[in-house]
Amino acid sequence: MKKLCILCILTVFYASNLHAQINRSDSKHVFVQMTGAIEHREYPGIHSLLITRGIKPIYEGYFHGFKRDSLHDTRSSFKSITSLLIGIAVDKGLIRSLDQKVYDMFPEYRPFKNDGAQKKAITIRNLLEMKSGFDCEEFNDTKDCEDAMSGSRDWVKFSLDLPMKFKPGTVWSYTSVDPMILSGVISKVSGMTVMDFAKKYLFSPMGITDYKWTTDPAGHGMTAGSFYMKPADMLKIAELVLHQGKWNGKQLISQKWIAESTAGNIQIPNFSFMGSSRSMVALPQSAYYGYYWYHELIKTNAFQHDVLFASGNGGQYIFIIKSLDMVVVFTQGNYGSWKAKQAFEILAKYIIPWAESRQTPNSAVN
């Protein structure tokens, strides 16, 4: 570790509470330009930006009063971590099949409100794919059920009681109630709270110790968002996925689950993250969804790379670019704004071109 730090001699920039660390070999090049654009609010509202390629930290920047030890609200990017927790439960045989019926797992809540054959048919897979069929839809701001859920005592029960709109498994309809139900599923199959499950099987093995859960009055941990952690620990999650579930030589999550959960075969209708960024740097491509993970091709006239990512309101992104052996984390404060998508322009304009100019990850060290 000491040798790595020596190799990564960093130039430090201080301005307007800015603390950015950049590899010296790049200090007169692309990252200085990128830092200047962030510092001068060409890209407003960015709180942190971290990049690792191969085994080497490339860039670490904190802005607008945020620091390395600041806990940041991950918002819906935490849904992707919930997907990892479900994978661990599957790997351990606690969940026999993703086609298990959710209805059968909660006898204490039965009969549910708005009960019926459709609700009884919901599977764990339906929840992971945002195809539960509940009458909720947040992606296009048509029917947000999360605010009402937050005002209830038991968020799992509230979610299970919601009325149905579609046959389960037929329509992609993004909602926070689906991952919230999975909080209850994990507790049911493991016999422990989701907080204890995550600590034992994911966070502690990765050295992630400083974080904050949001819980409901009934004691369920929020698994759809409102989880606070350090950007550096978000970067660890990205590296875990990049390395197919392996951390420090130990397989925490099976390669099979990483591949299945991140495949991203569900096309999001009429939507592109790059297109929503209003940037002319890259060509808008369709976004795809997996088990709480997104895919989108970042394409310009010079390159194209598939990007796997977690996404949270305001600009909380965990990017994995396998073709470049690179992971990138953004945290931002652009809540409810298209400016949150500026991360995609920064990827296409600065970060990917820098990586493209290096033949191998190790060539970044001069």
ZAZARO-642992 format. One record per residue (C-alpha): x, y, z. Coordinates in nm, 4 decimals. Example, Ala and Ser with C-alpha at 12.3 -4.5 7.8 and 13.67 -1.06 7.14 Angstrom:
BEGIN
atom xx->1.2300; yy->-0.4500; zz->0.7800;
atom xx->1.3670; yy->-0.1060; zz->0.7140;
***
This chain:
BEGIN
atom xx->0.0000; yy->0.0000; zz->0.0000;
atom xx->0.2867; yy->0.2399; zz->0.0865;
atom xx->0.4544; yy->0.1575; zz->-0.2434;
atom xx->0.1290; yy->0.2300; zz->-0.4264;
atom xx->0.0994; yy->0.5687; zz->-0.2580;
atom xx->0.4555; yy->0.6552; zz->-0.3590;
atom xx->0.3785; yy->0.5640; zz->-0.7197;
atom xx->0.0695; yy->0.7826; zz->-0.7075;
atom xx->0.2401; yy->1.1085; zz->-0.6080;
atom xx->-0.0435; yy->1.3559; zz->-0.6149;
atom xx->-0.0780; yy->1.7217; zz->-0.6964;
atom xx->-0.3193; yy->1.8924; zz->-0.4599;
atom xx->-0.5526; yy->2.1729; zz->-0.5596;
atom xx->-0.7205; yy->2.3983; zz->-0.3033;
atom xx->-0.9903; yy->2.6484; zz->-0.4010;
atom xx->-1.3413; yy->2.7118; zz->-0.2721;
atom xx->-1.3167; yy->2.4134; zz->-0.0357;
atom xx->-1.1876; yy->2.2039; zz->-0.3261;
atom xx->-0.9587; yy->1.9137; zz->-0.2498;
atom xx->-0.8661; yy->1.7200; zz->-0.5641;
atom xx->-0.5844; yy->1.4697; zz->-0.5976;
atom xx->-0.4440; yy->1.3922; zz->-0.9404;
atom xx->-0.1642; yy->1.1651; zz->-1.0565;
atom xx->0.1387; yy->1.3848; zz->-1.1335;
atom xx->0.1790; yy->1.2385; zz->-1.4832;
atom xx->-0.1614; yy->1.3869; zz->-1.5695;
atom xx->-0.1281; yy->1.7143; zz->-1.3793;
atom xx->-0.0772; yy->1.9261; zz->-1.6928;
atom xx->-0.3357; yy->1.7479; zz->-1.8957;
atom xx->-0.6974; yy->1.6360; zz->-1.8985;
atom xx->-0.7721; yy->1.6177; zz->-1.5257;
atom xx->-0.6512; yy->1.9714; zz->-1.4632;
atom xx->-0.8955; yy->2.0893; zz->-1.7291;
atom xx->-1.1715; yy->1.8763; zz->-1.5772;
atom xx->-1.1014; yy->2.0039; zz->-1.2258;
atom xx->-1.1045; yy->2.3612; zz->-1.3501;
atom xx->-1.4415; yy->2.3088; zz->-1.5166;
atom xx->-1.5845; yy->2.1713; zz->-1.1913;
atom xx->-1.4213; yy->2.4407; zz->-0.9792;
atom xx->-1.5575; yy->2.7182; zz->-1.1992;
atom xx->-1.9054; yy->2.5636; zz->-1.1929;
atom xx->-1.9216; yy->2.4681; zz->-1.5563;
atom xx->-2.0474; yy->2.1502; zz->-1.3907;
atom xx->-2.2325; yy->2.2758; zz->-1.0816;
atom xx->-2.3298; yy->2.0793; zz->-0.7751;
atom xx->-2.0597; yy->1.8124; zz->-0.7857;
atom xx->-1.9601; yy->1.6995; zz->-0.4368;
atom xx->-1.7047; yy->1.4310; zz->-0.5188;
atom xx->-1.5432; yy->1.2505; zz->-0.8103;
atom xx->-1.3224; yy->0.9436; zz->-0.7725;
atom xx->-1.1550; yy->0.7280; zz->-1.0377;
atom xx->-0.9624; yy->0.4022; zz->-1.0136;
atom xx->-0.8108; yy->0.2092; zz->-1.3026;
atom xx->-0.6640; yy->-0.1344; zz->-1.2580;
atom xx->-0.5241; yy->-0.1382; zz->-0.9060;
atom xx->-0.4324; yy->0.2288; zz->-0.9193;
atom xx->-0.6224; yy->0.5302; zz->-0.7802;
atom xx->-0.6250; yy->0.7938; zz->-1.0540;
atom xx->-0.8259; yy->1.0869; zz->-0.9219;
atom xx->-0.9935; yy->1.1881; zz->-0.5958;
atom xx->-1.1694; yy->1.5223; zz->-0.5741;
atom xx->-1.4031; yy->1.6788; zz->-0.3159;
atom xx->-1.5884; yy->2.0028; zz->-0.3735;
atom xx->-1.8202; yy->2.2573; zz->-0.2104;
atom xx->-1.7368; yy->2.1668; zz->0.1486;
atom xx->-1.7496; yy->1.7913; zz->0.1093;
atom xx->-1.4476; yy->1.5975; zz->0.2309;
atom xx->-1.3071; yy->1.2468; zz->0.2164;
atom xx->-1.4804; yy->1.1495; zz->0.5412;
atom xx->-1.8162; yy->1.3074; zz->0.4538;
atom xx->-2.1072; yy->1.0637; zz->0.4429;
atom xx->-2.3205; yy->1.1195; zz->0.1339;
atom xx->-2.6787; yy->1.0200; zz->0.0650;
atom xx->-2.6537; yy->0.7554; zz->-0.2058;
atom xx->-3.0226; yy->0.7898; zz->-0.2935;
atom xx->-3.1373; yy->0.5205; zz->-0.5373;
atom xx->-2.7863; yy->0.4087; zz->-0.6244;
atom xx->-2.8194; yy->0.2028; zz->-0.3063;
atom xx->-3.0745; yy->-0.0139; zz->-0.4878;
atom xx->-2.7801; yy->-0.1675; zz->-0.6711;
atom xx->-2.6247; yy->-0.2646; zz->-0.3376;
atom xx->-2.9579; yy->-0.4224; zz->-0.2438;
atom xx->-2.9205; yy->-0.6327; zz->-0.5591;
atom xx->-2.5826; yy->-0.7511; zz->-0.4289;
atom xx->-2.7392; yy->-0.8429; zz->-0.0926;
atom xx->-3.0046; yy->-1.0514; zz->-0.2679;
atom xx->-2.7240; yy->-1.2206; zz->-0.4604;
atom xx->-2.5529; yy->-1.3151; zz->-0.1346;
atom xx->-2.8793; yy->-1.4617; zz->-0.0054;
atom xx->-2.9123; yy->-1.6634; zz->-0.3278;
atom xx->-2.5505; yy->-1.7813; zz->-0.3096;
atom xx->-2.6037; yy->-1.9032; zz->0.0469;
atom xx->-2.9169; yy->-2.0947; zz->-0.0466;
atom xx->-3.1367; yy->-1.8720; zz->0.1709;
atom xx->-3.3395; yy->-1.7839; zz->-0.1379;
atom xx->-3.4138; yy->-2.1070; zz->-0.3258;
atom xx->-3.5270; yy->-1.9390; zz->-0.6457;
atom xx->-3.5960; yy->-1.5922; zz->-0.7785;
atom xx->-3.9335; yy->-1.7299; zz->-0.8823;
atom xx->-4.0402; yy->-1.7730; zz->-0.5194;
atom xx->-4.3715; yy->-1.6029; zz->-0.4507;
atom xx->-4.3371; yy->-1.3009; zz->-0.2233;
atom xx->-4.6949; yy->-1.3348; zz->-0.0946;
atom xx->-4.6149; yy->-1.6620; zz->0.0818;
atom xx->-4.3255; yy->-1.5076; zz->0.2762;
atom xx->-4.5336; yy->-1.2647; zz->0.4836;
atom xx->-4.8182; yy->-1.4542; zz->0.6548;
atom xx->-4.8264; yy->-1.1988; zz->0.9371;
atom xx->-4.9488; yy->-0.9312; zz->0.6934;
atom xx->-5.2212; yy->-1.1395; zz->0.5327;
atom xx->-5.4761; yy->-1.0715; zz->0.4135;
atom xx->-5.3080; yy->-0.7850; zz->0.2315;
atom xx->-5.5079; yy->-0.4848; zz->0.1288;
atom xx->-5.6051; yy->-0.4883; zz->-0.2394;
atom xx->-5.5524; yy->-0.8642; zz->-0.2343;
atom xx->-5.6018; yy->-1.0836; zz->-0.5368;
atom xx->-5.4514; yy->-1.3273; zz->-0.7840;
atom xx->-5.2097; yy->-1.0735; zz->-0.9354;
atom xx->-5.0600; yy->-0.9800; zz->-0.6007;
atom xx->-5.0231; yy->-1.3480; zz->-0.5069;
atom xx->-4.8241; yy->-1.4008; zz->-0.8283;
atom xx->-4.5454; yy->-1.1454; zz->-0.7557;
atom xx->-4.2019; yy->-1.3103; zz->-0.7437;
atom xx->-3.8634; yy->-1.1974; zz->-0.6147;
atom xx->-3.7535; yy->-1.1690; zz->-0.9783;
atom xx->-4.0435; yy->-0.9327; zz->-1.0501;
atom xx->-3.9257; yy->-0.7075; zz->-0.7666;
atom xx->-3.5655; yy->-0.7099; zz->-0.8928;
atom xx->-3.6734; yy->-0.6199; zz->-1.2462;
atom xx->-3.9155; yy->-0.3437; zz->-1.1384;
atom xx->-4.2004; yy->-0.5484; zz->-1.2820;
atom xx->-4.4063; yy->-0.6069; zz->-0.9681;
atom xx->-4.7199; yy->-0.4568; zz->-1.1192;
atom xx->-4.7927; yy->-0.2195; zz->-0.8282;
atom xx->-4.9693; yy->0.1042; zz->-0.9135;
atom xx->-4.6525; yy->0.3132; zz->-0.8620;
atom xx->-4.4111; yy->0.4780; zz->-1.1048;
atom xx->-4.1263; yy->0.7136; zz->-1.0099;
atom xx->-3.8994; yy->0.7218; zz->-1.3152;
atom xx->-4.1305; yy->0.9522; zz->-1.5086;
atom xx->-4.2730; yy->1.1176; zz->-1.1959;
atom xx->-4.6216; yy->0.9891; zz->-1.2677;
atom xx->-4.7093; yy->0.8223; zz->-0.9359;
atom xx->-4.4534; yy->0.8363; zz->-0.6551;
atom xx->-4.5454; yy->0.5987; zz->-0.3724;
atom xx->-4.2281; yy->0.6590; zz->-0.1678;
atom xx->-4.3475; yy->0.9760; zz->0.0062;
atom xx->-4.6628; yy->0.8050; zz->0.1314;
atom xx->-4.4585; yy->0.5011; zz->0.2325;
atom xx->-4.2260; yy->0.7213; zz->0.4395;
atom xx->-4.5237; yy->0.8431; zz->0.6404;
atom xx->-4.6297; yy->0.4914; zz->0.7387;
atom xx->-4.5060; yy->0.2852; zz->1.0346;
atom xx->-4.4123; yy->-0.0324; zz->0.8471;
atom xx->-4.2718; yy->0.0306; zz->0.4999;
atom xx->-4.2722; yy->-0.3354; zz->0.3970;
atom xx->-4.6387; yy->-0.3775; zz->0.4902;
atom xx->-4.7291; yy->-0.0481; zz->0.3224;
atom xx->-4.5668; yy->-0.1676; zz->0.0005;
atom xx->-4.7354; yy->-0.5069; zz->0.0049;
atom xx->-5.0753; yy->-0.3429; zz->0.0636;
atom xx->-5.0574; yy->-0.1204; zz->-0.2453;
atom xx->-5.3079; yy->-0.1680; zz->-0.5280;
atom xx->-5.2025; yy->-0.3461; zz->-0.8454;
atom xx->-5.2041; yy->-0.1973; zz->-1.1955;
atom xx->-5.0345; yy->-0.4579; zz->-1.4163;
atom xx->-4.9878; yy->-0.8313; zz->-1.4279;
atom xx->-4.6541; yy->-0.9054; zz->-1.2545;
atom xx->-4.3629; yy->-0.9525; zz->-1.4919;
atom xx->-4.5163; yy->-0.7622; zz->-1.7840;
atom xx->-4.4451; yy->-0.3892; zz->-1.7447;
atom xx->-4.1272; yy->-0.2127; zz->-1.6279;
atom xx->-4.2389; yy->0.0492; zz->-1.3749;
atom xx->-3.9655; yy->0.1967; zz->-1.1588;
atom xx->-4.0616; yy->0.2273; zz->-0.7923;
atom xx->-3.8902; yy->0.2246; zz->-0.4539;
atom xx->-4.1508; yy->-0.0077; zz->-0.3045;
atom xx->-4.0075; yy->-0.3080; zz->-0.4908;
atom xx->-3.6615; yy->-0.2958; zz->-0.3260;
atom xx->-3.8255; yy->-0.2034; zz->0.0048;
atom xx->-4.0111; yy->-0.5338; zz->0.0034;
atom xx->-3.6757; yy->-0.7048; zz->-0.0509;
atom xx->-3.5638; yy->-0.5619; zz->0.2845;
atom xx->-3.8343; yy->-0.7772; zz->0.4378;
atom xx->-3.7426; yy->-1.0752; zz->0.2194;
atom xx->-3.3790; yy->-1.0659; zz->0.3350;
atom xx->-3.4891; yy->-1.0479; zz->0.6982;
atom xx->-3.7291; yy->-1.3382; zz->0.6501;
atom xx->-3.4834; yy->-1.5759; zz->0.4859;
atom xx->-3.1819; yy->-1.4872; zz->0.7016;
atom xx->-3.3415; yy->-1.4460; zz->1.0426;
atom xx->-3.1633; yy->-1.1141; zz->1.0927;
atom xx->-3.2232; yy->-0.7529; zz->1.0022;
atom xx->-3.1027; yy->-0.6376; zz->0.6639;
atom xx->-2.8641; yy->-0.4086; zz->0.8523;
atom xx->-2.6988; yy->-0.7035; zz->1.0280;
atom xx->-2.7024; yy->-0.9141; zz->0.7114;
atom xx->-2.5290; yy->-0.6416; zz->0.5090;
atom xx->-2.2745; yy->-0.5807; zz->0.7829;
atom xx->-2.1847; yy->-0.9476; zz->0.8226;
atom xx->-2.1684; yy->-1.0553; zz->0.4600;
atom xx->-2.0786; yy->-0.7428; zz->0.2618;
atom xx->-1.9695; yy->-0.4326; zz->0.4503;
atom xx->-1.7403; yy->-0.5773; zz->0.7189;
atom xx->-1.5526; yy->-0.8063; zz->0.4750;
atom xx->-1.4881; yy->-0.4996; zz->0.2568;
atom xx->-1.3764; yy->-0.2749; zz->0.5431;
atom xx->-1.6858; yy->-0.0530; zz->0.5070;
atom xx->-1.7557; yy->0.0578; zz->0.8630;
atom xx->-1.8714; yy->0.4195; zz->0.8562;
atom xx->-2.2252; yy->0.4526; zz->0.7186;
atom xx->-2.5820; yy->0.5350; zz->0.8217;
atom xx->-2.9029; yy->0.3467; zz->0.7505;
atom xx->-3.2485; yy->0.4962; zz->0.7327;
atom xx->-3.5039; yy->0.2727; zz->0.9064;
atom xx->-3.8794; yy->0.2721; zz->0.9486;
atom xx->-4.0486; yy->0.2716; zz->1.2925;
atom xx->-4.0932; yy->-0.1061; zz->1.2617;
atom xx->-3.7161; yy->-0.1532; zz->1.2328;
atom xx->-3.6844; yy->-0.2331; zz->0.8624;
atom xx->-3.3759; yy->-0.0944; zz->0.6938;
atom xx->-3.4430; yy->0.1164; zz->0.3844;
atom xx->-3.3131; yy->-0.0726; zz->0.0808;
atom xx->-3.4300; yy->0.1680; zz->-0.1891;
atom xx->-3.2147; yy->0.4683; zz->-0.0942;
atom xx->-3.1482; yy->0.7144; zz->0.1883;
atom xx->-2.8346; yy->0.5221; zz->0.2845;
atom xx->-2.5332; yy->0.7383; zz->0.3709;
atom xx->-2.1773; yy->0.6278; zz->0.2980;
atom xx->-1.8396; yy->0.7620; zz->0.1927;
atom xx->-1.7700; yy->0.8019; zz->-0.1806;
atom xx->-1.4538; yy->0.5943; zz->-0.1312;
atom xx->-1.6709; yy->0.3065; zz->-0.0081;
atom xx->-1.8997; yy->0.3482; zz->-0.3091;
atom xx->-1.5824; yy->0.3051; zz->-0.5148;
atom xx->-1.5167; yy->-0.0238; zz->-0.3319;
atom xx->-1.8593; yy->-0.1466; zz->-0.4391;
atom xx->-1.7720; yy->-0.0613; zz->-0.8002;
atom xx->-1.4438; yy->-0.2502; zz->-0.7741;
atom xx->-1.6220; yy->-0.5528; zz->-0.6266;
atom xx->-1.8520; yy->-0.5658; zz->-0.9285;
atom xx->-1.5697; yy->-0.4997; zz->-1.1747;
atom xx->-1.3825; yy->-0.7971; zz->-1.0292;
atom xx->-1.6898; yy->-1.0199; zz->-1.0562;
atom xx->-1.7733; yy->-1.0373; zz->-0.6877;
atom xx->-1.4197; yy->-1.0887; zz->-0.5587;
atom xx->-1.2655; yy->-0.8670; zz->-0.2907;
atom xx->-0.9047; yy->-0.9040; zz->-0.1691;
atom xx->-0.8914; yy->-1.2549; zz->-0.3098;
atom xx->-1.2191; yy->-1.3671; zz->-0.1489;
atom xx->-1.5340; yy->-1.4371; zz->-0.3494;
atom xx->-1.7989; yy->-1.2400; zz->-0.1589;
atom xx->-2.0617; yy->-1.2752; zz->-0.4326;
atom xx->-2.0661; yy->-1.5396; zz->-0.7038;
atom xx->-1.9583; yy->-1.4552; zz->-1.0574;
atom xx->-2.2866; yy->-1.6091; zz->-1.1681;
atom xx->-2.4886; yy->-1.3539; zz->-0.9714;
atom xx->-2.2804; yy->-1.0591; zz->-1.0882;
atom xx->-2.3283; yy->-1.1675; zz->-1.4498;
atom xx->-2.7016; yy->-1.2314; zz->-1.4130;
atom xx->-2.7866; yy->-0.9229; zz->-1.2128;
atom xx->-2.5925; yy->-0.6826; zz->-1.4356;
atom xx->-2.6907; yy->-0.8277; zz->-1.7737;
atom xx->-2.9339; yy->-0.5413; zz->-1.8326;
atom xx->-3.1764; yy->-0.6837; zz->-2.0872;
atom xx->-3.4708; yy->-0.4549; zz->-2.0112;
atom xx->-3.4785; yy->-0.1543; zz->-2.2418;
atom xx->-3.6079; yy->0.1590; zz->-2.0705;
atom xx->-3.8622; yy->0.3073; zz->-2.3119;
atom xx->-3.7555; yy->0.6280; zz->-2.4869;
atom xx->-3.4762; yy->0.7136; zz->-2.2456;
atom xx->-3.1031; yy->0.7861; zz->-2.2579;
atom xx->-2.8956; yy->0.9180; zz->-1.9686;
atom xx->-2.6552; yy->1.0800; zz->-2.2122;
atom xx->-2.9459; yy->1.2310; zz->-2.4016;
atom xx->-3.0890; yy->1.3668; zz->-2.0776;
atom xx->-2.7566; yy->1.5351; zz->-2.0017;
atom xx->-2.8235; yy->1.7751; zz->-2.2931;
atom xx->-2.4643; yy->1.7184; zz->-2.4003;
atom xx->-2.3428; yy->1.7227; zz->-2.7592;
atom xx->-2.0226; yy->1.5357; zz->-2.6702;
atom xx->-2.1658; yy->1.1862; zz->-2.7251;
atom xx->-2.4508; yy->1.0281; zz->-2.9183;
atom xx->-2.7577; yy->0.9334; zz->-2.7096;
atom xx->-2.8088; yy->0.5586; zz->-2.6779;
atom xx->-3.0875; yy->0.3576; zz->-2.5184;
atom xx->-3.0580; yy->0.2820; zz->-2.1482;
atom xx->-3.1118; yy->-0.0736; zz->-2.0232;
atom xx->-3.1981; yy->-0.2163; zz->-1.6827;
atom xx->-3.1063; yy->-0.5353; zz->-1.4955;
atom xx->-3.1557; yy->-0.6207; zz->-1.1285;
atom xx->-3.1267; yy->-0.2570; zz->-1.0098;
atom xx->-2.8263; yy->-0.1952; zz->-1.2389;
atom xx->-2.8280; yy->0.0187; zz->-1.5556;
atom xx->-2.6359; yy->-0.0114; zz->-1.8830;
atom xx->-2.5787; yy->0.2494; zz->-2.1494;
atom xx->-2.3333; yy->0.2701; zz->-2.4369;
atom xx->-2.1204; yy->0.5842; zz->-2.4303;
atom xx->-2.0628; yy->0.6464; zz->-2.7996;
atom xx->-1.8778; yy->0.9195; zz->-2.9881;
atom xx->-1.7220; yy->0.9306; zz->-3.3327;
atom xx->-1.3935; yy->0.8250; zz->-3.1695;
atom xx->-1.4968; yy->0.5450; zz->-2.9306;
atom xx->-1.7743; yy->0.3463; zz->-2.7734;
atom xx->-1.7809; yy->0.1729; zz->-2.4353;
atom xx->-2.0554; yy->-0.0069; zz->-2.2485;
atom xx->-2.1015; yy->0.1448; zz->-1.9034;
atom xx->-2.2628; yy->-0.0419; zz->-1.6148;
atom xx->-2.3850; yy->0.1825; zz->-1.3352;
atom xx->-2.5916; yy->0.2513; zz->-1.0276;
atom xx->-2.7901; yy->0.5744; zz->-1.0339;
atom xx->-2.9414; yy->0.7917; zz->-0.7621;
atom xx->-3.1411; yy->1.1141; zz->-0.7712;
atom xx->-2.9229; yy->1.4228; zz->-0.7713;
atom xx->-2.6313; yy->1.2578; zz->-0.9499;
atom xx->-2.5118; yy->0.9705; zz->-0.7325;
atom xx->-2.3368; yy->0.7360; zz->-0.9757;
atom xx->-2.1283; yy->0.4227; zz->-0.9421;
atom xx->-1.9799; yy->0.3540; zz->-1.2883;
atom xx->-1.8061; yy->0.0339; zz->-1.3980;
atom xx->-1.6377; yy->0.0371; zz->-1.7402;
atom xx->-1.5100; yy->-0.3160; zz->-1.7828;
atom xx->-1.3498; yy->-0.2577; zz->-2.1236;
atom xx->-1.1208; yy->0.0033; zz->-1.9659;
atom xx->-1.0711; yy->-0.1761; zz->-1.6321;
atom xx->-1.1968; yy->0.1423; zz->-1.4685;
atom xx->-1.4482; yy->0.2506; zz->-1.2059;
atom xx->-1.5774; yy->0.6029; zz->-1.1406;
atom xx->-1.7915; yy->0.7478; zz->-0.8602;
atom xx->-1.9801; yy->1.0780; zz->-0.8615;
atom xx->-2.1779; yy->1.2310; zz->-0.5771;
atom xx->-2.3763; yy->1.5464; zz->-0.6456;
atom xx->-2.6435; yy->1.7762; zz->-0.5092;
atom xx->-2.8425; yy->1.8259; zz->-0.8294;
atom xx->-3.1638; yy->1.6775; zz->-0.6934;
atom xx->-3.4548; yy->1.6709; zz->-0.9340;
atom xx->-3.2460; yy->1.8348; zz->-1.2081;
atom xx->-3.1188; yy->1.7256; zz->-1.5491;
atom xx->-2.7818; yy->1.8627; zz->-1.4357;
atom xx->-2.7328; yy->1.5410; zz->-1.2397;
atom xx->-2.6667; yy->1.3752; zz->-1.5786;
atom xx->-2.3639; yy->1.6014; zz->-1.6381;
atom xx->-2.1575; yy->1.3087; zz->-1.5128;
atom xx->-2.2118; yy->1.1452; zz->-1.8519;
atom xx->-2.0605; yy->1.4409; zz->-2.0364;
atom xx->-1.7620; yy->1.4374; zz->-1.8016;
atom xx->-1.7152; yy->1.0667; zz->-1.8727;
atom xx->-1.7308; yy->1.1210; zz->-2.2488;
atom xx->-1.5302; yy->1.4449; zz->-2.2613;
atom xx->-1.2535; yy->1.3829; zz->-2.0085;
atom xx->-1.2378; yy->1.0461; zz->-1.8356;
atom xx->-1.2876; yy->0.7949; zz->-2.1160;
atom xx->-1.0609; yy->0.9845; zz->-2.3627;
atom xx->-0.7881; yy->0.9852; zz->-2.0955;
atom xx->-0.8239; yy->0.6094; zz->-2.0494;
atom xx->-0.8375; yy->0.5542; zz->-2.4258;
atom xx->-0.5047; yy->0.7326; zz->-2.4638;
atom xx->-0.3349; yy->0.4742; zz->-2.2399;
atom xx->-0.2706; yy->0.1353; zz->-2.3933;
atom xx->-0.2899; yy->-0.0446; zz->-2.0590;
atom xx->-0.4047; yy->0.0624; zz->-1.7102;
atom xx->-0.0486; yy->0.0405; zz->-1.5770;
atom xx->0.0833; yy->0.2824; zz->-1.8381;
atom xx->-0.0841; yy->0.5617; zz->-1.6361;
atom xx->0.2143; yy->0.5427; zz->-1.4014;
atom xx->0.5176; yy->0.7069; zz->-1.5595;
***
